[in-house]
């Protein structure tokens, strides 16, 4: 007679098997809730770095709008007040600050403060696009 590894002789699930099932379910749930905000943060950071490279072509207002559009595509809770752009004669500094809120089962809320700071040299340009 063949025995099932998950069940004991009475047909009841073993405690060890139940533990591992619950453990992997919790691990998958945690990854489901935590990984997307981290991916969104790093993708938004990459977008801000790319925008800083081409900042010589845009005004500060249009640059902020471009960053907001990119953040919206990644579901980042960003507002115009969260973006600080400081433009010098030959460099630009872009700072983005926001808070990710992750809501878990039972109403537990984890708030993760995020900060993106990018400094880049401005290229020479003949004009600024709006």
C-alpha positions, 0 to 999 in steps of 0.5 A: 500500500502506498502512503501519502507524504502529506497525510498520516495513517488516519488520513489527517494532514501532518503538522510538518506538512501543514507548517510548510504549506502555511510558511510558503503561503505566507512567503508568497503573500509577503512577496506579493505585497512587498515586491511591487512597491520596490520594483516601482521605486527602482523603475521611478528612480531610473526614470528620474535619472533619465529625465535628468540627463535630458533636462537641458531640453525642458523647463522645470515645470514640464520636467516635473510633469514628465516625472509625474507621468512616469510615476503614475505609470508605475503606480507611485503615489507622487504629487507635484509637491513631492518633486524638488528641482534645482537648476544651476548654471551647468547642473541640475538636482532632482529630489523626489520624496514620497511614502509607500503605504502597504496594507496587510491582512488585518489592517496592518499598515507599513509606511516606507519613506522613499527618497530619490536624489539625482544630480546631473550635468546639464548639456549645452542647448540652444533652447528649452522645450515646453 
